[in-house]
Amino acid sequence: MKDTYEYTISSTLIWTSFDFGEVEANSVEEAKEIAIEELTYNFRKANLALATLDNTIGFTIEFNKDEVQVELKSI
């Protein structure tokens, strides 16, 4: 049975509505891998949206994969 893990990016400089969430995994290591995949996908979507408007062309949002924190969700 997989556990539920909560993930977030530890930066306190910029907040987004998509820099945290939950994943199901067999271990904290697996949870971090899945979380990074989800974050990469979400940031890619945001960057695509930024690239489509004239006033935000050239803007990007990135995250440091080393700053992803994962913890077993408390019940």
Secondary structure as UniProt FT lines:
FT   STRAND          3..9
FT   TURN            17..18
FT   STRAND          20..25
FT   HELIX           28..52
FT   HELIX           54..56
FT   TURN            57..58
FT   HELIX           65..67
FT   STRAND          68..72
//
